[in-house]
Structures are given as C-alpha cells and as structure tokens.
C-alpha cells in the first residue's frame, strides 16, 4: 500500500504515520511544501527507531507526484466525501491520499476525483480526526480487504504460552 501526505504540517503526525507505514510495509509519499524539516527531532521521536526503515519518497508538488506515479489508483480521504471508506475497494498497490492538517485536500483536486473520494464517518460537528488516526483507520481497512498479505497475524507472549 501507499500512503500519500499532501503538504503535511505537523512533524509528530508524519512521524507516527511513518511508523505505521513501517509496521505495514507501506510506502510513504510526502508532497511539498512540508511544514517541517525531515531532520526535525519531533519527526524522528514520533517515528522512534523505525524511521531509518521507512520507505518514503518526497515530491516537489502535486503535479510532480502525478508525473512520477502515472496511472496510480488514488483514494482521496476527505471529510467532504459522500462515500464511506469501507465502501471503497482497495487494491494492494493503491495510494491513499490525505491532506494537510489545517485544510485537507484542496477542493479542486477532490472535484477532479469525485468517484475516488472517501470519508471516515463521525458524529456531530467534529471537523476531523487526528491525521495519524485517520491514516491508520483507512490503511488497515485496505490491508484487511487484501487479507493482510505478508503481515504477521499471530502474536506470542513473552513469558507464557497461549493454550
């Protein structure tokens, strides 16, 4: 799977998302401008010691991302979508794009890709969930739809044994 962050602003969110990408074997795509430096302590602290293991790519802008990923099947996560993320059909090599924390994905991009826009249901007048939480929710649904291929689905106890 591929997670795309369009102009992320908060280093801790991107660090947490990077850690999730490492845990799931996903590639992280970062589209500039970034609201932080990739060398920032907060980014590395949130990603812990996983950051060196992260597969990631940085793009100059949205047009550069599209040019370098021709034919990419992109799902656009937005609070403005009509379709719930569980109604989407995710392929193993799909891209899931999330917008910057303060504004989301620009509406011009959403209108150009209406059929691929998805949302996480929420009650009341909540504007949005934390970006890291949103990525985890949608990514794990995509992985579930693909049978968690290549992932460890059984855990071991440290001192005791399961019956």
PyMOL CGO cylinders between C-alpha atoms (Angstrom):
from pymol import cmd
from pymol.cgo import CYLINDER

trace = [
    CYLINDER, 0.00, 0.00, 0.00, 0.98, 3.61, -0.45, 0.3, 1, 1, 1, 1, 1, 1,
    CYLINDER, 0.98, 3.61, -0.45, 0.16, 6.47, 1.92, 0.3, 1, 1, 1, 1, 1, 1,
    CYLINDER, 0.16, 6.47, 1.92, 0.34, 9.98, 0.46, 0.3, 1, 1, 1, 1, 1, 1,
    CYLINDER, 0.34, 9.98, 0.46, 0.50, 13.10, 2.63, 0.3, 1, 1, 1, 1, 1, 1,
    CYLINDER, 0.50, 13.10, 2.63, -0.24, 16.28, 0.71, 0.3, 1, 1, 1, 1, 1, 1,
    CYLINDER, -0.24, 16.28, 0.71, 1.59, 19.19, 2.36, 0.3, 1, 1, 1, 1, 1, 1,
    CYLINDER, 1.59, 19.19, 2.36, 1.72, 17.77, 5.92, 0.3, 1, 1, 1, 1, 1, 1,
    CYLINDER, 1.72, 17.77, 5.92, 2.25, 20.41, 8.60, 0.3, 1, 1, 1, 1, 1, 1,
    CYLINDER, 2.25, 20.41, 8.60, 2.90, 18.63, 11.92, 0.3, 1, 1, 1, 1, 1, 1,
    CYLINDER, 2.90, 18.63, 11.92, 6.10, 16.59, 12.29, 0.3, 1, 1, 1, 1, 1, 1,
    CYLINDER, 6.10, 16.59, 12.29, 4.74, 14.34, 15.06, 0.3, 1, 1, 1, 1, 1, 1,
    CYLINDER, 4.74, 14.34, 15.06, 1.83, 13.26, 12.85, 0.3, 1, 1, 1, 1, 1, 1,
    CYLINDER, 1.83, 13.26, 12.85, 4.15, 12.42, 9.97, 0.3, 1, 1, 1, 1, 1, 1,
    CYLINDER, 4.15, 12.42, 9.97, 6.49, 10.55, 12.34, 0.3, 1, 1, 1, 1, 1, 1,
    CYLINDER, 6.49, 10.55, 12.34, 3.60, 8.45, 13.67, 0.3, 1, 1, 1, 1, 1, 1,
    CYLINDER, 3.60, 8.45, 13.67, 2.37, 7.77, 10.15, 0.3, 1, 1, 1, 1, 1, 1,
    CYLINDER, 2.37, 7.77, 10.15, 5.90, 6.77, 9.12, 0.3, 1, 1, 1, 1, 1, 1,
    CYLINDER, 5.90, 6.77, 9.12, 5.97, 4.24, 11.96, 0.3, 1, 1, 1, 1, 1, 1,
    CYLINDER, 5.97, 4.24, 11.96, 2.61, 2.85, 10.82, 0.3, 1, 1, 1, 1, 1, 1,
    CYLINDER, 2.61, 2.85, 10.82, 3.96, 2.55, 7.28, 0.3, 1, 1, 1, 1, 1, 1,
    CYLINDER, 3.96, 2.55, 7.28, 6.98, 0.58, 8.51, 0.3, 1, 1, 1, 1, 1, 1,
    CYLINDER, 6.98, 0.58, 8.51, 4.70, -1.75, 10.53, 0.3, 1, 1, 1, 1, 1, 1,
    CYLINDER, 4.70, -1.75, 10.53, 2.53, -2.42, 7.47, 0.3, 1, 1, 1, 1, 1, 1,
    CYLINDER, 2.53, -2.42, 7.47, 5.15, -2.49, 4.72, 0.3, 1, 1, 1, 1, 1, 1,
    CYLINDER, 5.15, -2.49, 4.72, 3.60, 0.60, 3.15, 0.3, 1, 1, 1, 1, 1, 1,
    CYLINDER, 3.60, 0.60, 3.15, 5.47, 3.34, 1.30, 0.3, 1, 1, 1, 1, 1, 1,
    CYLINDER, 5.47, 3.34, 1.30, 5.05, 6.94, 2.49, 0.3, 1, 1, 1, 1, 1, 1,
    CYLINDER, 5.05, 6.94, 2.49, 4.84, 9.66, -0.18, 0.3, 1, 1, 1, 1, 1, 1,
    CYLINDER, 4.84, 9.66, -0.18, 5.34, 13.25, 1.01, 0.3, 1, 1, 1, 1, 1, 1,
    CYLINDER, 5.34, 13.25, 1.01, 4.25, 16.12, -1.22, 0.3, 1, 1, 1, 1, 1, 1,
    CYLINDER, 4.25, 16.12, -1.22, 5.84, 19.53, -0.58, 0.3, 1, 1, 1, 1, 1, 1,
    CYLINDER, 5.84, 19.53, -0.58, 5.67, 22.04, 0.84, 0.3, 1, 1, 1, 1, 1, 1,
    CYLINDER, 5.67, 22.04, 0.84, 6.25, 20.30, 4.18, 0.3, 1, 1, 1, 1, 1, 1,
    CYLINDER, 6.25, 20.30, 4.18, 5.60, 22.23, 7.38, 0.3, 1, 1, 1, 1, 1, 1,
    CYLINDER, 5.60, 22.23, 7.38, 8.83, 20.88, 8.86, 0.3, 1, 1, 1, 1, 1, 1,
    CYLINDER, 8.83, 20.88, 8.86, 12.26, 19.55, 8.01, 0.3, 1, 1, 1, 1, 1, 1,
    CYLINDER, 12.26, 19.55, 8.01, 12.75, 15.79, 7.61, 0.3, 1, 1, 1, 1, 1, 1,
    CYLINDER, 12.75, 15.79, 7.61, 15.64, 16.16, 10.07, 0.3, 1, 1, 1, 1, 1, 1,
    CYLINDER, 15.64, 16.16, 10.07, 13.44, 17.51, 12.91, 0.3, 1, 1, 1, 1, 1, 1,
    CYLINDER, 13.44, 17.51, 12.91, 13.64, 15.81, 16.31, 0.3, 1, 1, 1, 1, 1, 1,
    CYLINDER, 13.64, 15.81, 16.31, 9.84, 15.66, 16.67, 0.3, 1, 1, 1, 1, 1, 1,
    CYLINDER, 9.84, 15.66, 16.67, 9.54, 13.71, 13.42, 0.3, 1, 1, 1, 1, 1, 1,
    CYLINDER, 9.54, 13.71, 13.42, 12.17, 11.17, 14.44, 0.3, 1, 1, 1, 1, 1, 1,
    CYLINDER, 12.17, 11.17, 14.44, 10.90, 10.95, 18.03, 0.3, 1, 1, 1, 1, 1, 1,
    CYLINDER, 10.90, 10.95, 18.03, 7.37, 10.11, 16.89, 0.3, 1, 1, 1, 1, 1, 1,
    CYLINDER, 7.37, 10.11, 16.89, 8.73, 7.52, 14.45, 0.3, 1, 1, 1, 1, 1, 1,
    CYLINDER, 8.73, 7.52, 14.45, 11.07, 6.16, 17.13, 0.3, 1, 1, 1, 1, 1, 1,
    CYLINDER, 11.07, 6.16, 17.13, 13.84, 3.97, 15.76, 0.3, 1, 1, 1, 1, 1, 1,
    CYLINDER, 13.84, 3.97, 15.76, 11.66, 2.94, 12.82, 0.3, 1, 1, 1, 1, 1, 1,
    CYLINDER, 11.66, 2.94, 12.82, 12.39, 5.99, 10.67, 0.3, 1, 1, 1, 1, 1, 1,
    CYLINDER, 12.39, 5.99, 10.67, 15.56, 4.53, 9.07, 0.3, 1, 1, 1, 1, 1, 1,
    CYLINDER, 15.56, 4.53, 9.07, 13.48, 1.51, 7.98, 0.3, 1, 1, 1, 1, 1, 1,
    CYLINDER, 13.48, 1.51, 7.98, 10.81, 3.65, 6.29, 0.3, 1, 1, 1, 1, 1, 1,
    CYLINDER, 10.81, 3.65, 6.29, 10.38, 3.53, 2.53, 0.3, 1, 1, 1, 1, 1, 1,
    CYLINDER, 10.38, 3.53, 2.53, 9.49, 7.09, 1.55, 0.3, 1, 1, 1, 1, 1, 1,
    CYLINDER, 9.49, 7.09, 1.55, 9.64, 9.47, -1.36, 0.3, 1, 1, 1, 1, 1, 1,
    CYLINDER, 9.64, 9.47, -1.36, 9.38, 13.27, -1.46, 0.3, 1, 1, 1, 1, 1, 1,
    CYLINDER, 9.38, 13.27, -1.46, 7.81, 15.27, -4.31, 0.3, 1, 1, 1, 1, 1, 1,
    CYLINDER, 7.81, 15.27, -4.31, 8.10, 18.97, -5.14, 0.3, 1, 1, 1, 1, 1, 1,
    CYLINDER, 8.10, 18.97, -5.14, 4.33, 19.39, -5.58, 0.3, 1, 1, 1, 1, 1, 1,
    CYLINDER, 4.33, 19.39, -5.58, 1.13, 17.55, -6.53, 0.3, 1, 1, 1, 1, 1, 1,
    CYLINDER, 1.13, 17.55, -6.53, 1.91, 17.74, -10.27, 0.3, 1, 1, 1, 1, 1, 1,
    CYLINDER, 1.91, 17.74, -10.27, 5.32, 16.16, -9.62, 0.3, 1, 1, 1, 1, 1, 1,
    CYLINDER, 5.32, 16.16, -9.62, 3.65, 13.34, -7.66, 0.3, 1, 1, 1, 1, 1, 1,
    CYLINDER, 3.65, 13.34, -7.66, 1.22, 12.63, -10.53, 0.3, 1, 1, 1, 1, 1, 1,
    CYLINDER, 1.22, 12.63, -10.53, 4.03, 12.75, -13.09, 0.3, 1, 1, 1, 1, 1, 1,
    CYLINDER, 4.03, 12.75, -13.09, 6.19, 10.29, -11.15, 0.3, 1, 1, 1, 1, 1, 1,
    CYLINDER, 6.19, 10.29, -11.15, 3.28, 7.90, -10.48, 0.3, 1, 1, 1, 1, 1, 1,
    CYLINDER, 3.28, 7.90, -10.48, 1.43, 7.65, -13.81, 0.3, 1, 1, 1, 1, 1, 1,
    CYLINDER, 1.43, 7.65, -13.81, -1.70, 5.53, -13.67, 0.3, 1, 1, 1, 1, 1, 1,
    CYLINDER, -1.70, 5.53, -13.67, -1.68, 5.42, -9.87, 0.3, 1, 1, 1, 1, 1, 1,
    CYLINDER, -1.68, 5.42, -9.87, -5.05, 4.44, -8.41, 0.3, 1, 1, 1, 1, 1, 1,
    CYLINDER, -5.05, 4.44, -8.41, -5.56, 7.09, -5.72, 0.3, 1, 1, 1, 1, 1, 1,
    CYLINDER, -5.56, 7.09, -5.72, -8.20, 7.21, -2.99, 0.3, 1, 1, 1, 1, 1, 1,
    CYLINDER, -8.20, 7.21, -2.99, -8.68, 10.71, -1.60, 0.3, 1, 1, 1, 1, 1, 1,
    CYLINDER, -8.68, 10.71, -1.60, -9.55, 10.76, 2.11, 0.3, 1, 1, 1, 1, 1, 1,
    CYLINDER, -9.55, 10.76, 2.11, -11.64, 13.79, 2.99, 0.3, 1, 1, 1, 1, 1, 1,
    CYLINDER, -11.64, 13.79, 2.99, -14.37, 14.78, 5.43, 0.3, 1, 1, 1, 1, 1, 1,
    CYLINDER, -14.37, 14.78, 5.43, -16.25, 16.16, 2.40, 0.3, 1, 1, 1, 1, 1, 1,
    CYLINDER, -16.25, 16.16, 2.40, -16.73, 12.83, 0.58, 0.3, 1, 1, 1, 1, 1, 1,
    CYLINDER, -16.73, 12.83, 0.58, -20.09, 11.16, 0.07, 0.3, 1, 1, 1, 1, 1, 1,
    CYLINDER, -20.09, 11.16, 0.07, -18.70, 7.59, 0.17, 0.3, 1, 1, 1, 1, 1, 1,
    CYLINDER, -18.70, 7.59, 0.17, -17.56, 5.86, 3.38, 0.3, 1, 1, 1, 1, 1, 1,
    CYLINDER, -17.56, 5.86, 3.38, -14.07, 4.32, 3.25, 0.3, 1, 1, 1, 1, 1, 1,
    CYLINDER, -14.07, 4.32, 3.25, -15.43, 0.82, 3.89, 0.3, 1, 1, 1, 1, 1, 1,
    CYLINDER, -15.43, 0.82, 3.89, -17.39, 1.05, 0.63, 0.3, 1, 1, 1, 1, 1, 1,
    CYLINDER, -17.39, 1.05, 0.63, -14.19, 1.53, -1.36, 0.3, 1, 1, 1, 1, 1, 1,
    CYLINDER, -14.19, 1.53, -1.36, -12.42, -1.39, -2.99, 0.3, 1, 1, 1, 1, 1, 1,
    CYLINDER, -12.42, -1.39, -2.99, -8.70, -1.22, -2.27, 0.3, 1, 1, 1, 1, 1, 1,
    CYLINDER, -8.70, -1.22, -2.27, -6.03, -2.95, -4.34, 0.3, 1, 1, 1, 1, 1, 1,
    CYLINDER, -6.03, -2.95, -4.34, -2.62, -3.94, -2.96, 0.3, 1, 1, 1, 1, 1, 1,
    CYLINDER, -2.62, -3.94, -2.96, -0.78, -1.18, -4.83, 0.3, 1, 1, 1, 1, 1, 1,
    CYLINDER, -0.78, -1.18, -4.83, -3.31, 1.60, -4.34, 0.3, 1, 1, 1, 1, 1, 1,
    CYLINDER, -3.31, 1.60, -4.34, -2.47, 5.04, -2.99, 0.3, 1, 1, 1, 1, 1, 1,
    CYLINDER, -2.47, 5.04, -2.99, -4.45, 6.66, -0.17, 0.3, 1, 1, 1, 1, 1, 1,
    CYLINDER, -4.45, 6.66, -0.17, -4.02, 10.43, -0.04, 0.3, 1, 1, 1, 1, 1, 1,
    CYLINDER, -4.02, 10.43, -0.04, -4.59, 12.64, 2.99, 0.3, 1, 1, 1, 1, 1, 1,
    CYLINDER, -4.59, 12.64, 2.99, -4.44, 16.45, 3.01, 0.3, 1, 1, 1, 1, 1, 1,
    CYLINDER, -4.44, 16.45, 3.01, -2.69, 18.81, 5.36, 0.3, 1, 1, 1, 1, 1, 1,
    CYLINDER, -2.69, 18.81, 5.36, -3.96, 19.05, 8.90, 0.3, 1, 1, 1, 1, 1, 1,
    CYLINDER, -3.96, 19.05, 8.90, -5.34, 22.60, 8.67, 0.3, 1, 1, 1, 1, 1, 1,
    CYLINDER, -5.34, 22.60, 8.67, -7.21, 22.38, 5.37, 0.3, 1, 1, 1, 1, 1, 1,
    CYLINDER, -7.21, 22.38, 5.37, -7.32, 18.85, 3.94, 0.3, 1, 1, 1, 1, 1, 1,
    CYLINDER, -7.32, 18.85, 3.94, -7.07, 18.17, 0.21, 0.3, 1, 1, 1, 1, 1, 1,
    CYLINDER, -7.07, 18.17, 0.21, -7.90, 21.19, -2.00, 0.3, 1, 1, 1, 1, 1, 1,
    CYLINDER, -7.90, 21.19, -2.00, -11.46, 21.06, -3.33, 0.3, 1, 1, 1, 1, 1, 1,
    CYLINDER, -11.46, 21.06, -3.33, -10.22, 21.40, -6.92, 0.3, 1, 1, 1, 1, 1, 1,
    CYLINDER, -10.22, 21.40, -6.92, -8.43, 18.05, -6.57, 0.3, 1, 1, 1, 1, 1, 1,
    CYLINDER, -8.43, 18.05, -6.57, -11.48, 16.49, -4.91, 0.3, 1, 1, 1, 1, 1, 1,
    CYLINDER, -11.48, 16.49, -4.91, -13.80, 17.61, -7.72, 0.3, 1, 1, 1, 1, 1, 1,
    CYLINDER, -13.80, 17.61, -7.72, -11.45, 16.12, -10.33, 0.3, 1, 1, 1, 1, 1, 1,
    CYLINDER, -11.45, 16.12, -10.33, -11.57, 12.78, -8.48, 0.3, 1, 1, 1, 1, 1, 1,
    CYLINDER, -11.57, 12.78, -8.48, -15.10, 12.58, -7.05, 0.3, 1, 1, 1, 1, 1, 1,
    CYLINDER, -15.10, 12.58, -7.05, -15.51, 8.82, -7.52, 0.3, 1, 1, 1, 1, 1, 1,
    CYLINDER, -15.51, 8.82, -7.52, -12.35, 8.11, -5.54, 0.3, 1, 1, 1, 1, 1, 1,
    CYLINDER, -12.35, 8.11, -5.54, -13.15, 10.34, -2.54, 0.3, 1, 1, 1, 1, 1, 1,
    CYLINDER, -13.15, 10.34, -2.54, -13.75, 8.52, 0.75, 0.3, 1, 1, 1, 1, 1, 1,
    CYLINDER, -13.75, 8.52, 0.75, -14.59, 9.57, 4.29, 0.3, 1, 1, 1, 1, 1, 1,
    CYLINDER, -14.59, 9.57, 4.29, -14.49, 8.26, 7.85, 0.3, 1, 1, 1, 1, 1, 1,
    CYLINDER, -14.49, 8.26, 7.85, -17.93, 8.64, 9.49, 0.3, 1, 1, 1, 1, 1, 1,
    CYLINDER, -17.93, 8.64, 9.49, -18.14, 10.94, 12.53, 0.3, 1, 1, 1, 1, 1, 1,
    CYLINDER, -18.14, 10.94, 12.53, -20.98, 12.31, 14.62, 0.3, 1, 1, 1, 1, 1, 1,
    CYLINDER, -20.98, 12.31, 14.62, -21.95, 15.92, 15.23, 0.3, 1, 1, 1, 1, 1, 1,
    CYLINDER, -21.95, 15.92, 15.23, -19.88, 18.87, 14.19, 0.3, 1, 1, 1, 1, 1, 1,
    CYLINDER, -19.88, 18.87, 14.19, -16.44, 17.33, 14.66, 0.3, 1, 1, 1, 1, 1, 1,
    CYLINDER, -16.44, 17.33, 14.66, -14.21, 18.77, 11.90, 0.3, 1, 1, 1, 1, 1, 1,
    CYLINDER, -14.21, 18.77, 11.90, -11.82, 15.85, 11.60, 0.3, 1, 1, 1, 1, 1, 1,
    CYLINDER, -11.82, 15.85, 11.60, -9.85, 13.15, 13.36, 0.3, 1, 1, 1, 1, 1, 1,
    CYLINDER, -9.85, 13.15, 13.36, -6.12, 13.31, 14.02, 0.3, 1, 1, 1, 1, 1, 1,
    CYLINDER, -6.12, 13.31, 14.02, -4.23, 12.68, 10.77, 0.3, 1, 1, 1, 1, 1, 1,
    CYLINDER, -4.23, 12.68, 10.77, -2.30, 9.70, 12.17, 0.3, 1, 1, 1, 1, 1, 1,
    CYLINDER, -2.30, 9.70, 12.17, -5.53, 8.09, 13.39, 0.3, 1, 1, 1, 1, 1, 1,
    CYLINDER, -5.53, 8.09, 13.39, -7.22, 8.67, 10.04, 0.3, 1, 1, 1, 1, 1, 1,
    CYLINDER, -7.22, 8.67, 10.04, -4.34, 7.06, 8.15, 0.3, 1, 1, 1, 1, 1, 1,
    CYLINDER, -4.34, 7.06, 8.15, -4.39, 4.02, 10.45, 0.3, 1, 1, 1, 1, 1, 1,
    CYLINDER, -4.39, 4.02, 10.45, -8.17, 3.55, 10.14, 0.3, 1, 1, 1, 1, 1, 1,
    CYLINDER, -8.17, 3.55, 10.14, -8.25, 3.64, 6.35, 0.3, 1, 1, 1, 1, 1, 1,
    CYLINDER, -8.25, 3.64, 6.35, -4.95, 1.82, 5.82, 0.3, 1, 1, 1, 1, 1, 1,
    CYLINDER, -4.95, 1.82, 5.82, -5.97, -1.13, 7.98, 0.3, 1, 1, 1, 1, 1, 1,
    CYLINDER, -5.97, -1.13, 7.98, -9.27, -1.45, 6.13, 0.3, 1, 1, 1, 1, 1, 1,
    CYLINDER, -9.27, -1.45, 6.13, -7.32, -1.56, 2.86, 0.3, 1, 1, 1, 1, 1, 1,
    CYLINDER, -7.32, -1.56, 2.86, -4.97, -4.18, 4.31, 0.3, 1, 1, 1, 1, 1, 1,
    CYLINDER, -4.97, -4.18, 4.31, -7.92, -6.20, 5.65, 0.3, 1, 1, 1, 1, 1, 1,
    CYLINDER, -7.92, -6.20, 5.65, -9.52, -6.21, 2.21, 0.3, 1, 1, 1, 1, 1, 1,
    CYLINDER, -9.52, -6.21, 2.21, -6.26, -7.66, 0.87, 0.3, 1, 1, 1, 1, 1, 1,
    CYLINDER, -6.26, -7.66, 0.87, -6.05, -10.40, 3.51, 0.3, 1, 1, 1, 1, 1, 1,
    CYLINDER, -6.05, -10.40, 3.51, -3.24, -8.73, 5.48, 0.3, 1, 1, 1, 1, 1, 1,
    CYLINDER, -3.24, -8.73, 5.48, -0.90, -10.26, 2.93, 0.3, 1, 1, 1, 1, 1, 1,
    CYLINDER, -0.90, -10.26, 2.93, 2.64, -10.67, 4.21, 0.3, 1, 1, 1, 1, 1, 1,
    CYLINDER, 2.64, -10.67, 4.21, 1.74, -9.49, 7.71, 0.3, 1, 1, 1, 1, 1, 1,
    CYLINDER, 1.74, -9.49, 7.71, 2.16, -11.35, 10.98, 0.3, 1, 1, 1, 1, 1, 1,
    CYLINDER, 2.16, -11.35, 10.98, -1.39, -12.03, 12.20, 0.3, 1, 1, 1, 1, 1, 1,
    CYLINDER, -1.39, -12.03, 12.20, -0.48, -14.06, 15.31, 0.3, 1, 1, 1, 1, 1, 1,
    CYLINDER, -0.48, -14.06, 15.31, 1.28, -12.84, 18.42, 0.3, 1, 1, 1, 1, 1, 1,
    CYLINDER, 1.28, -12.84, 18.42, 3.44, -14.55, 21.02, 0.3, 1, 1, 1, 1, 1, 1,
    CYLINDER, 3.44, -14.55, 21.02, 3.51, -13.96, 24.76, 0.3, 1, 1, 1, 1, 1, 1,
    CYLINDER, 3.51, -13.96, 24.76, 6.89, -13.10, 26.29, 0.3, 1, 1, 1, 1, 1, 1,
    CYLINDER, 6.89, -13.10, 26.29, 6.89, -15.29, 29.42, 0.3, 1, 1, 1, 1, 1, 1,
    CYLINDER, 6.89, -15.29, 29.42, 3.89, -17.59, 29.00, 0.3, 1, 1, 1, 1, 1, 1,
    CYLINDER, 3.89, -17.59, 29.00, 2.36, -19.58, 26.14, 0.3, 1, 1, 1, 1, 1, 1,
    CYLINDER, 2.36, -19.58, 26.14, -1.08, -19.46, 24.53, 0.3, 1, 1, 1, 1, 1, 1,
    CYLINDER, -1.08, -19.46, 24.53, -3.19, -22.63, 25.01, 0.3, 1, 1, 1, 1, 1, 1,
]
cmd.load_cgo(trace, "trace")
